Amino acid sequence: MKVVNKERNLITTFTKGDIFSKLSYLLLGMANIRNGQVIKGLIFLAIEIVYIAFMILTGRHNLAMMTTLGTNTQGMTYNESLGIYEVTKGDNSMLILLSGVVTIVISAFFVAIWLFSIYSGEMARQTKAIGKRPNTFLEDIKSLANENVHFLLLSVPVLGLSIFTVMPLIYMILMAFTNYDQDHQPPGNLFTWVGVKNFFTLLSTGDRLSNTFWPVLGWTLIWGFAATFSCYFGGMILAMIINSKGIKYKKFWRTVFVITMAIPGFISLRVVSTMLGERGILNVLLQQWGFTAQALPFLSNVTWARVSVIVVNFWIGVPVTMLMVSGILMNIPGELYESARIDGAGPITMFLKITFPYMWFVTTPYLISNLIGNFNNFNTIYFLTAGEPLTLDYFKGAGKTDLLVTWLYKLTKDSNDYNLAATIGIIIFVISAIFTLVSFSRSGAMKNEEGFQ
């Protein structure tokens, strides 16, 4: 008995299908109509007609304009009848780029529907070939509540993801290949394509922009590792102390540290920023108690400021790690420690041979994601120091404690250098993606999914 072959691809469907299967490559839904799924085939055909009409009326123009991003600049013309100058509207590069991105996304959706229509038509043909009746349109609708419920549940998230994530992401990526900066602001001025010039400018040496990018990147990496591993090991040590047999009121101590998580982080950071200022309460008390004759530069000196943000982040981040590690420690088999004690192992040996390997195995994915999160930890830096102290050696308002993500924000908010901000965003993504893939693929959690041995 013949069975339906669900593994056919585009080539085999075209070569082994009938004339209607081949025709459906050009006219969507022909195979469905031929094999009894008339309504479904007509819907596919209607979608194709709407898409072709869209491309003829506006889509083709959007893609054509996208090649130049506009040619007519906004200007002023003299109206002789009124005796005044009037603004003549020109092209808007920003809207042209957005229209092009929308057209590309719509085209991608149409390609997906085109592929699905071919697959659907072929399944209907094969079903009919083995003597069965293909599903009617109403049966397909009812199947969305049963075996095809995943299509129904995923359709809305996929649509929302495409509109609110994919399109802005494509727009931002394309912006990195333009000169959309403070000197090319639409509608007064147009911006154009410049290729990979922005990347060469950022990554080259000798230019003031690149002399800002590399130090900021270096500090971003230092900050990411310091913030991640200080909280990781600090939380681990704190959890081990609280879970020790000699410690009483364990629930109380956990609650004390967890309460700090109930306060929004930006509030704590703003309060601490005020406390660490030259006239903050900490400097005032230190001077009154005679520990120092003048205010300490917690946030105004480069070294002090960088150490301060790491310490404050440690104070905020340790409770989170402590809570997570506490749960893991409770699940380490007690027999392992009993066997180690019988063999004469001390506390340090048991930590190095049992506790830490187990913790490292379980928490590796968390550690990787937390490290990437700290590379892009906008809140801690911006609300505590705002990137200060500033320096004239850096490009356009970048400070000594700025991360790439906070500098990116300043480039868009303060100087309207959207092209450079988009370029930095792509570089951040590439670094984060490469690090995540390499580190996770080499971790024990990936290589030994069966569990800790």
MARBAZA-524656 format. One record per atom (N, C-alpha, C, CB): residue in one letter; y, z, x. Coordinates in steps of 0.05 Angstrom, whole numbers, plus 5000, padded with zeros to 4 digits. Glycine has a CB too. Example, Ala and Ser with C-alpha at 12.3 -4.5 7.8 and 13.67 -1.06 7.14 Angstrom:
2
A488651565264
A491051565246
A493451565264
A491151815226
S495551425257
S497951435273
S500151575258
S498851145282
END
This chain:
453
M497650005017
M500050005000
M502550005017
M500050244981
K504449845011
K506949835026
K508650085022
K508549575018
V510050155043
V511850385041
V514650305049
V510850625059
V516550455040
V519350395046
V519950465075
V521250545027
N520950275090
N521550325119
N524450415121
N521050065135
K524750675127
K527450785129
K528650765157
K527451075120
E527150655176
E528050645203
E529350375211
E525750695222
R529750205192
R530849945199
R533849965207
R530649755175
N534549805226
N537349805234
N538749555224
N537649825265
L541149505232
L542749285223
L541349015229
L545449285234
I540248995253
I539148745262
I536548675246
I538448745292
T534748875244
T532248815230
T532748785200
T530249045235
T534648925189
T535348885161
T536248595156
T537449085152
F537848495174
F538948225171
F536748015175
F541148175191
T535048055195
T533047855201
T530647855182
T531947895230
K529848095172
K527548115155
K528148135125
K525948355163
G530748165119
G531548185091
G531647915078
G534248335088
D531947905051
D532147655037
D535047555038
D531247695008
I535647345023
I538247215024
I540447405014
I538246965007
F539747574995
F541747764984
F542347985004
F540747874957
S540248065019
S540748265040
S542648155061
S538148345054
K542347895068
K544147775088
K546947735076
K542947505097
L546947665050
L549547625037
L551147885034
L549147495009
S549748105033
S551148365029
S552648445054
S549148575022
Y552148305077
Y553748365101
Y556648265097
Y552448225125
L556948055081
L559647945075
L560748045049
L559547645076
L559048055028
L559848145002
L558248404995
L559347924980
L559648624998
L558248884994
L557048904967
L560249114999
G554649024966
G553349084941
G551648854930
G555349154921
M551448624943
M549848404932
M546948474930
M550248154949
A545848614951
A543048684950
A542548894928
A542248804978
N544449074924
N544149274902
N544049134875
N546349484903
I545948944871
I546048804845
I543548644841
I548548614844
R542548514861
R540148344859
R537648514852
R539648194885
N537648764861
N535248934857
N535649144836
N534549074884
G537449094817
G537649254793
G539749474794
G535149384788
Q541049524816
Q543149734818
Q545849604814
Q542949894845
V546449514790
V548749344785
V551349514788
V548649234757
I551449744776
I553949904777
I554549984806
I553750154759
K552450074820
K552850154848
K553749914865
K550250264859
G552549684861
G553449444876
G556249364869
G551549214870
L557049384844
L559749314836
L561849504848
L560049304806
I561049764851
I562849954864
I563249884893
I561650244861
F561149814907
F561349734935
F563149484937
F558549664947
L562749294919
L564349044919
L567249104913
L563248844899
A567749294895
A570549364888
A571949494912
A570549554864
I570449664926
I571649794950
I572349584971
I569649994962
E570649384974
E571249174993
E573749014985
E568848984996
I573948954959
I576348804949
I578848964954
I575948734920
V578749224948
V581149394951
V581849414981
V580549684940
Y579849434998
Y580449445027
Y581749185037
Y577949515043
I580548955029
I581648705037
I584548665027
I579948475027
A585048755001
A587748744990
A589648915006
A587748824961
F588749155013
F590349345029
F591049215056
F588949605034
M589049095070
M589548975096
M591548735094
M586948885109
I591248585072
I593048355069
I595948445063
I592048165047
L596148645046
L598848725037
L600248895058
L598648875011
T598849085070
T600249265088
T598749325114
T600849515074
G596149335113
G594549415137
G594949235160
G591749435130
R594848975155
R595248775177
R597948815190
R594948495167
H600048855173
H602748895184
H602849155200
H604848905161
N601549365191
N601549625205
N600349595233
N600049835189
L598149455235
L596849415261
L598449235279
L594049295258
A599749025268
A601448855284
A603848995295
A602348615267
M605149165278
M607449315287
M606649525307
M608849455263
M604249615306
M603349825324
M603249725353
M600549915316
T603049465357
T602949355384
T605649385399
T602149055384
T607849385383
T610549405396
T611949675389
T612249175387
L611049805367
L612250045357
L615150005349
L612150275378
G615749755341
G618449695331
G620149535351
G619849945323
T621849365340
T623649205357
T626549225349
T622748915356
N627049305324
N629849315314
N630949605316
N629949215284
T632949635332
T634149895336
T636349945316
T635249925364
Q636450195306
Q638550275288
Q641350235301
Q638150565278
G643250125285
G645950085297
G648050115276
G646049805309
M650550025283
M652850035266
M653949755262
M654950235278
T654649685237
T655949435232
T658549485216
T654049235216
Y660449305220
Y663049345207
Y663049195181
Y665349235225
N663649345159
N663849235132
N666749155127
N662749435111
E667248895128
E670048805126
E671248855098
E670248505131
S669648845077
S670648895050
S671449185046
S668548815030
L669949365059
L670649655056
L672249755079
L668149815054
G672349605101
G673849685124
G672649925139
G676649745116
I670049955138
I668750185151
I666150085165
I667950405131
Y665250245184
Y662750185197
Y660450315181
Y662750295227
E658250165178
E655950255163
E653450255182
E655450095138
V651750445176
V649250465192
V647250245182
V647950745190
T646250095200
T644149895194
T641450015202
T644649615208
K639750045183
K637150165189
K635449985207
K635650225163
G634150115226
G632249965244
G629450055240
G633149995273
D627749995258
D624950075257
D624750375265
D623149905275
N622750505255
N622150785263
N619450795276
N622150965237
S619450825303
S617050815318
S615051025310
S617650855348
M616051265302
M614351475294
M612751405268
M615951735289
L614151295249
L612851215224
L610950975229
L614851145202
I611750795246
I610050565253
I607450655265
I611550365272
L607550845284
L605150945296
L603451095276
L605851135319
L604751245258
L603151395238
L601851195219
L605051585222
S603250985211
S602050785193
S599650655206
S604150585184
G599950595231
G597750475246
G595250655247
G598550395274
V595750915252
V593551105253
V592151125226
V594551385262
V593751135205
V592551145178
V590850895172
V594851165156
T591850665181
T590350415177
T587750425193
T592050175186
I587850525217
I585350545233
I583350735220
I586050645261
V584250965210
V582451155197
V581251035171
V583851415191
I582950895155
I581850765131
I579850555139
I584250635115
S580350405160
S578450195169
S575850325178
S579650035192
A576050555191
A573550695199
A571950785175
A574250935217
F573350875154
F571950955130
F570650715117
F573851085110
F571950485117
F570850245106
F568350155121
F572950015105
V568450175147
V566050105163
V563750285156
V566650125194
A564250545152
A562150735144
A560950655117
A563151025144
I562750585098
I561750495072
I560250235074
I564150465052
W561150055091
W559749795095
W556949845105
W561349625115
L556650025125
L553950095135
L552250215113
L554250275160
F553450395098
F551950535077
F551050335056
F553550765065
S552750145049
S552049945028
S549649775037
S554449775022
I549649695063
I547449545073
I544849705072
I547949455102
Y545049955081
Y542650135080
Y541750175051
Y543350405093
S543550215033
S542850265005
S541550014992
S545350334989
G542749774998
G541549534988
G538849474998
G543349294994
E538349535024
E535749495036
E533649685024
E535849525066
M534449935020
M532650125008
M531850044979
M533850405007
A533849934964
A533249834937
A531349604938
A535849754923
R531749414957
R529949184959
R527149264966
R531048994981
Q526849454986
Q524249534994
Q522849694972
Q524349705019
T524349854957
T523250004935
T522149814913
T525250194923
K523649614908
K522749414888
K520349254898
K525049224880
A520249204924
A518149044936
A515449184934
A518748994965
I515349454933
I512849594930
I512149664901
I512949854947
G513649544883
G513049564855
G514349804841
G510149584852
K516249924853
K517650154840
K520450074831
K517850394860
R521550234814
R524250174803
R526250324819
R524350234773
P528350184830
P530450334845
P531950514826
P532350134858
N533150724836
N534650914820
N536950774806
N535651144837
T537450854782
T539850764768
T542350914778
T539550784737
F544650834769
F547150964777
F547151254768
F549550814766
L546251314743
L546251584733
L544251754748
L545551584703
E541951634756
E539951784772
E541051854800
E537451624775
D542651674811
D543951734837
D545951964834
D545351484848
I547351964811
I549352174807
I547852444804
I551052124781
K545652444789
K544152694785
K542952784811
K541952654764
S542252604829
S540952684854
S542852834872
S539952434869
L545552814867
L547452964882
L547253264878
L550252874876
A545953344856
A545553624851
A542753724860
A545853684821
N541153544871
N538453614880
N537953524909
N536353474861
E536453314913
E535753244940
E538053134957
E533553034940
N540153034944
N542452934959
N544853114956
N543252654949
V544353374952
V546653554948
V548353574973
V545553834941
H547153524997
H548753535022
H550953335022
H546853495046
F550553105009
F552752905008
F555053014991
F551752644995
L554453154969
L556553264952
L558053484966
L555353364926
L556553664980
L557753894992
L559353825017
L555654095000
L558553605031
L559953535056
L562153335052
L557953415075
S562253205029
S564252995025
S567153105026
S563852864998
V567653325012
V570353445012
V571153545040
V570453674992
P569453695054
P570253775082
P570653545100
P568053955094
V569053335098
V569353105116
V572052965110
V567052905112
L572652935084
L575252815076
L577552985086
L575352785046
G577453245082
G579553415092
G579753415122
G579153695083
L577553405136
L577553395165
L578753135175
L574653425176
S578252925161
S579352665170
S582352655166
S578052435153
I583352765144
I586152755138
I587752945154
I586652805108
F586753195157
F588453405169
F587653465198
F588153655153
T585553345208
T584753395236
T584553135252
T582153545238
V582952945242
V582452705257
V584952535260
V580252535244
M586352485238
M588852325239
M590952445257
M589952275212
P591652705254
P593552825273
P592652815302
P594053115265
L589952845306
L588852845333
L589252565346
L585952925333
I588552355330
I588952085340
I591852025346
I587851875321
Y593552125328
Y596452085331
Y597452215357
Y597952205306
M596552455361
M597352605386
M596352465411
M596352895385
I593852375410
I592652235434
I594251985440
I589752165429
L594851825420
L596351575424
L599251635434
L596451415398
M600351855425
M603051935434
M603251975464
M603952185419
A600952055476
A600952105505
A601251845521
A598352235513
F600951615508
F601251355521
F603851215514
F598851175514
T605751375505
T608451265498
T610551415514
T609051295468
N613051335511
N615351475523
N616951625502
N617151275539
Y615551755483
Y616751895462
Y617852165472
Y614751945438
D620252155483
D621552395495
D624352435483
D621652375526
Q625852605495
Q628552665485
Q630452435486
Q629752905500
D629852235502
D631551995504
D630651775486
D631651895533
H628451805472
H627351605455
H626551735428
H624951455468
Q628551815413
Q628151955388
Q628751775365
Q629952205387
P626751705349
P627251535325
P628551705303
P624551415314
P630151585285
P630451295282
P632751175300
P631051225254
G634251345314
G636451245330
G635551075353
G638051475341
N633251155365
N632151005388
N629150955383
N632551155415
L628150745394
L625350685392
L623850795416
L624850385389
F621250855413
F619650905437
F617450695438
F618351195436
T616450645462
T614550425467
T612150525482
T615950195482
W610150355485
W607750415500
W608350405530
W605450225493
V607350605545
V607650605574
V605050635589
V609550835582
G602850605574
G600150625587
G599650905597
G600050435610
V598550925621
V597751185632
V599951295651
V595151165647
K602351205648
K604551295665
K604951595664
K607151155657
N604751715640
N605152005637
N603052165652
N605052085607
F600552065653
F598452205667
F598952195698
F595752085661
F599751955707
F600351935736
F602752105743
F600951635743
T604752125726
T607052295732
T606352585734
T609252255710
L604652675715
L603752955716
L601953025739
L602353025690
L600152845746
L598152905766
L598852825794
L595552765758
S601052675797
S601852595824
S603152835838
S603852355823
T603852795863
T605153005879
T607852905888
T603453075903
G609653095891
G612353035900
G614453025878
G612352775914
D613552975854
D615452975831
D615753255820
D614452785809
R618153315810
R618653585799
R616853655776
R621553615790
L616153455760
L614353505738
L611553575747
L614253255720
S610553435767
S607953495778
S607953755793
S606953275796
N610253825806
N610554075820
N610654315801
N612954075838
T611054255775
T610854465755
T608054475743
T612854415732
F606854235739
F604254225726
F602054375742
F603353935722
W601954315768
W599754435785
W599954735787
W599754315812
P602354855792
P602455155792
P601755275765
P605155245801
V602755145744
V602155255717
V599155225711
V603755095695
L597855005719
L594954985716
L593555195732
L594054705725
G594455245757
G593155445774
G593255725761
G594455455801
W595655795751
W595956055738
W594356065712
W598956105731
T594155845698
T592455835673
T589555895680
T592655555660
L588555785701
L585755845709
L585456135718
L584855655732
I587356225734
I587156505743
I587256695719
I589456575763
W589156645701
W589456815678
W586856805661
W591856725661
G585756565656
G583456535640
G581056705650
G582656245638
F580456685676
F578256835687
F578857135688
F577656725715
A581257205696
A581957495697
A581857625670
A584757525710
A583057485650
A583157605623
A580357625611
A584957435605
T578757425616
T576057425604
T574257625616
T574757145607
F574057625643
F572057805656
F572958095657
F571457705683
S575558145657
S576558425656
S575758545630
S579558435661
C576258405608
C575458505581
C572358525578
C576658325559
Y571058325590
Y568058325588
Y566758565601
Y566958065600
F567458605627
F566258825641
F567459095632
F566658795671
G570059095625
G571159345615
G569959425589
G574159315611
G569559235571
G568259305545
G565359385549
G568359065527
M563959265569
M561159335574
M560959615585
M559959135595
I562759685604
I562659955615
I563360165593
I564659985638
L565360105577
L566160285556
L563860325536
L568660185541
A562560115529
A560360135510
A558060295521
A559359855502
M557460255547
M555260405560
M555960705561
M554760295588
I558460765566
I559261055567
I558961175539
I562161085577
I559961035518
I559761145491
I556861175482
I561260975472
N555160985491
N552260995482
N550561165500
N551260715482
S551661295520
S550161475537
S549061705521
S551861575561
K546861815529
K545562035514
K547262285514
K542762095526
G548762335535
G550262585537
G552862575521
G550862645565
I553662355510
I556162335495
I555762395466
I557362045498
K557362585456
K557162665428
K559262505411
K557562965424
Y558862505386
Y560762375367
Y561262085373
Y563462525367
K559061945377
K559161655384
K560761495363
K556361545388
K560161545338
K561561395317
K564561445318
K560361475289
F565361685324
F568161755325
F569561595347
F568662045329
W568361585371
W569561435393
W569661135388
W568061495420
R567561035376
R567660745369
R569860695349
R564960655357
T570160875330
T572260835309
T575060845322
T572061045288
V575461025341
V578061045354
V578860785367
V578061265375
F576960655381
F577660405395
F577760175376
F575560355416
V576160175355
V576159955336
V578659955319
V573659955318
I579860185314
I582260205298
I584460025309
I583260485296
T584659995335
T586759825348
T586459535339
T586559835378
M584059455330
M583659175321
M584959125294
M580759115320
A585559345279
A586659315253
A589659245254
A586359575237
I590959285277
I593759215280
I593958925289
I595159405300
P595458755276
P595758475285
P596658465314
P597758325267
G595358285329
G595858265358
G598758215365
G594158055370
F600158035350
F602857975357
F604758215354
F603857735340
I604058395335
I605758635332
I605458815356
I604958785306
S602958855365
S602459015389
S603858895413
S599459045394
L603758635416
L604958505439
L607958525439
L604158205440
R609258505416
R612158525414
R612958815420
R613158445386
V611459005411
V612059285416
V611859345446
V610259475400
V609659255458
V609259295487
V611359155503
V606459205495
S612158915495
S614258765509
S616858925509
S614758495496
T617459055487
T619959215485
T619659465503
T620459305456
M617259585503
M616859825519
M616959765549
M614059945513
L616159525558
L616159455586
L618759345596
L613959265592
G620759305579
G623359195587
G624759385605
G625059135563
E626959285618
E628459445637
E629559695624
E630659275650
R630259675598
R631259905583
R629260005563
R633959835569
G626759935567
G624660025550
G623960315554
G622259855553
I622360415536
I621760705537
I620160785562
I620160785512
L618460605572
L616860665596
L618660695620
L614760455600
N620560515624
N622360535647
N624260775644
N623960275650
V625160825620
V626861055615
V625461315622
V627861065586
L622961355613
L621461595619
L620861625649
L618861605603
L620161405662
L619561415691
L621961505707
L618561145700
Q624361405699
Q626761485713
Q627561775706
Q629061295705
Q627261865681
Q627862135674
Q626062335688
Q627762175644
W623462265691
W621662445703
W621762435734
W618862385694
G623362255745
G623762245773
G621762085789
G623762515784
F620061925775
F618061765789
F619361525803
F615861675770
T621561435793
T622861195804
T625861225800
T621760935792
A627361105818
A630361125816
A631460905800
A631561125844
Q630060685797
Q631060455781
Q628760335765
Q632260245800
A629560175746
A627560065727
A625559885743
A628959905705
L623059915736
L621059745748
L620959475734
L618259875746
P620659255750
P620858985739
P618158895726
P621658785760
F617359025705
F614758965693
F614658675684
F614259145670
L616858575673
L616858305662
L618758115676
L617558315633
S620358215695
S622358045708
S621557945736
S624958195710
N619458075747
N618457985773
N615857835769
N618058235792
V615457625785
V613157445780
V610557605782
V613157215801
T610057745804
T607557885808
T607158105787
T607458005836
W609358265783
W609158475763
W608558365735
W611858635762
A609858145728
A609558025701
A606657925697
A611557795696
R605557795717
R602857695715
R600757915713
R602257515739
V601258125729
V599358355728
V599658495701
V599958555751
S602158515691
S602658645665
S601258505642
S605658655660
V601358235641
V600058095619
V597058125620
V600857795619
I595858135644
I593058175646
I592258455637
I592058135676
V593858665645
V593258935637
V593558975607
V595059135652
V595658865595
V596058885567
V593858745551
V598858775559
N593158505561
N590858365548
N588258525549
N590558085560
F587958665572
F585558835575
F585559055554
F585558955604
W587859175550
W588159385530
W587559285502
W590959505531
I588359045496
I587958935469
I585058825466
I589958705464
G583958705487
G581458565484
G578958735488
G581358345503
V579158965502
V576859125508
V575359225483
V577659365525
P576759315462
P575359415438
P573559195425
P577259505417
V574358945426
V572758735414
V570158705429
V574358465415
T570358695456
T567958675472
T566158925470
T568658625502
M567459155469
M565959405467
M564259415441
M567859645467
L565459315419
L564059315394
L561659125395
L565959235371
M562058895406
M559858705408
M557658805426
M560958435418
V558358915449
V556459005469
V554859245458
V557759075495
S556159415443
S554759645432
S552359565415
S556759815415
G552759355399
G550559255382
G548259145399
G551559045363
I548959015421
I546958895438
I545359115453
I548158695459
L546859315463
L545559535477
L543459685460
L547659735487
M544059705434
M542259845416
M539659685412
M543559895390
N539659425419
N537359265415
N535659215440
N538158995403
I536559325462
I534959305487
I532559495484
I536659375513
P530159405487
P527759575484
P527959815502
P525259415489
G527560055491
G527660305507
G525360315527
G527560545489
E523160175521
E520760185539
E521460075566
E518460025527
L523359885567
L524159775593
L525359985611
L526159545590
Y527060155600
Y528260365615
Y526260585623
Y530660495600
E524460645604
E522360845611
E520660755633
E520760905586
S519860505633
S518160395655
S519660405681
S517260115648
A522260335680
A523860335705
A524160615716
A526660215699
R524560815698
R524761095708
R522161185721
R525461285685
I519861105709
I517261185720
I516961065748
I514961095702
D517960815752
D517860685778
D519860785798
D518160385774
G521560975789
G523461095807
G526160955809
G522361105834
A526760785789
A529360645789
A531560825781
A529260395771
G533860805794
G536260965787
G537960815767
G537861025812
P540260935759
P541960815739
P543060545748
P544261005733
I543860525773
I544960275783
I542860055783
I546060305811
T540460115792
T538259925792
T537659835763
T535760035805
M537560025744
M536859945717
M539059775705
M536460205700
F541559825713
F543759655703
F543459375714
F546559775710
L542959355740
L542859085752
L540358925744
L542959115782
K538159075739
K535658935733
K534958905703
K533359085746
I536159085687
I535459075658
I537959015641
I534259335650
T539859205642
T542159185624
T543758935628
T543959435627
F544658895653
F546458665657
F545058395653
F547558675686
P542658345663
P541358085656
P540958035627
P538558075670
Y540258255612
Y539958225583
Y542658155570
Y538758475571
M544758305578
M547458255567
M548357975574
M549358465578
W547957895598
W548857625607
W547457405592
W548357595638
F544857445587
F543357235572
F544357215544
F540357305572
V544857435530
V545557435502
V548457345498
V545157705490
T550257425517
T553157385512
T554257145526
T554657635522
T552656985539
T553656745553
T555256555535
T551356595566
P554156485511
P555856315494
P558456435486
P554256245469
Y558456705480
Y560956845474
Y562856835497
Y560357125466
L561756875521
L563456885545
L564756615550
L561756975569
I563256405547
I564356135551
I566556075531
I562155925549
S566056135505
S568056085485
S570556265488
S566956125457
N570156505497
N572356695502
N574056595526
N571356975507
L572756485546
L574156385569
L575856145561
L572256295592
I574855965546
I576355735536
I578655835518
I574655535521
G578056035502
G580156145485
G582456265501
G579056355467
N581856395524
N583856505541
N585456295556
N582656705561
F584256065562
F585755845574
F587955755555
F583855605580
N587455785529
N589355705508
N590455945493
N588055505489
N590656175506
N591556415493
N594556415491
N590556665509
F595556295470
F598356265466
F599756535460
F598956065443
N598456695442
N599856935432
N600557135453
N598057065412
T598557195471
T599057405490
T601357345509
T596557455507
I601457095519
I603557025537
I606256995522
I602856755551
Y606256855500
Y608756785487
Y610057035475
Y608356575466
F608557205462
F609757445449
F610357665469
F607957545428
L609057665493
L609557875512
L611757795532
L606957935527
T611557555543
T613557485563
T615057225557
T612257445590
A614157075537
A615256815530
A615356625555
A618156845519
G613456675573
G613256505597
G615056595620
G613956225591
E616756795615
E618556885636
E617057045657
E620857055624
P618257075681
P620956995689
P621256695694
P621757145714
L623556595686
L624156305689
L624856245718
L626456225671
T624655995726
T625355915753
T626555625752
T622955925771
L628455575770
L629655315771
L627755115785
L632255325786
D625655215798
D623755035811
D622054885792
D622055195831
Y621754985768
Y620054865748
Y621554675730
Y618655085731
F620054505716
F621154295699
F621854405671
F619254065697
K624254385663
K625154425635
K624154685622
K624354195618
G625054905632
G624555165619
G621855285623
G624855125590
A620155175640
A617555295646
A617955545662
A615655095661
G616355755656
G616656005671
G614156065687
G617156225651
K614356275702
K612256355721
K609756465707
K613256555740
T609956555682
T607556655668
T606756455646
T608156925655
D607956225645
D607256025625
D604455915630
D609255795624
L602855895610
L600355745611
L600955455603
L598155865592
L598955275607
L599355005598
L600054985569
L596954835605
V598755155552
V599155135524
V601955235516
V597055295509
T603055435529
T605755535522
T607855335533
T606255815534
W607255215556
W609155015566
W609154775548
W608354935595
L606854695538
L606654475519
L608354535495
L603754435511
Y608254775485
Y609854855462
Y612854835468
Y609255145453
K613654915491
K616554895498
K617454615501
K617055045525
L615654435511
L616454155514
L616954025487
L614254005529
T615454115466
T615954005440
T618254145425
T613354025423
K618454405427
K620454555412
K623154535424
K619554845410
D623354555450
D625954585463
D627154315474
D625854775486
S625354145484
S626453895497
S625453645484
S625653895525
N623753665463
N622853425448
N621353215466
N625153295435
D620053315487
D618453135504
D615653125493
D618553225534
Y615352985471
Y612752975457
Y610652825473
Y613052855430
N611452635489
N609452485504
N608252655526
N610852235517
L609852815539
L608752995560
L607053215547
L611053125576
A607853315525
A606353525511
A603553415503
A607853625486
A603553165492
A601053045485
A599252995509
A601552785470
T600452915531
T598952875556
T597653135565
T600752755578
I599253355565
I598153605573
I595953695554
I600453825574
G596253645528
G594153715509
G591553575515
G595153645481
I591653315522
I589253175529
I587953285554
I589852875533
I589653355574
I588553465599
I587153735593
I590753505620
I588453905576
I587254155569
I584554115556
I589054315550
F584353915538
F581853855524
F579753765544
F582353645502
V580453595562
V578453485581
V577453715599
V579753275599
I579153885609
I578354105626
I576554295610
I580754265636
S577354365585
S575754545569
S573054435562
S577254625543
A572954175555
A570454045547
A568554035570
A571053765536
I569553945594
I567753925617
I566654195625
I569253805641
F568454395626
F567554665634
F565454775614
F569954855635
T565954735588
T564154835567
T561454705570
T565354795540
L561354435572
L558854295573
L557254365598
L559353995572
V558654375621
V557254435646
V556154715646
V559154385670
S557854915639
S557055195641
S554955255621
S559555375637
F555155155596
F553155225576
F550555085582
F554155135548
S550554845592
S548054705598
S546554835621
S548654415605
R547954985638
R546755115661
R546055405655
R548555105685
S546755505631
S546355785625
S543555835616
S548355875602
G542656095618
G539956165610
G539656145580
G539356445618
A541856185564
A541656155536
A540855875527
A544256245523
M541555675543
M540955405537
M538155325548
M543055215548
K537555415573
K535055335585
K532655485574
K535255385615
N533155735565
N530955895555
N531655985527
N530356135573
E531355815507
E532155875480
E530056065466
E532355625464
E527756095479
E525756255466
E526456555467
E523056215480
G528056635486
G528856915487
G528857015516
G527057075471
F529857255519
F530057385545
F527357485554
F532057615544
Q526757415578
Q524157505589
Q524657705612
Q522457255600
END
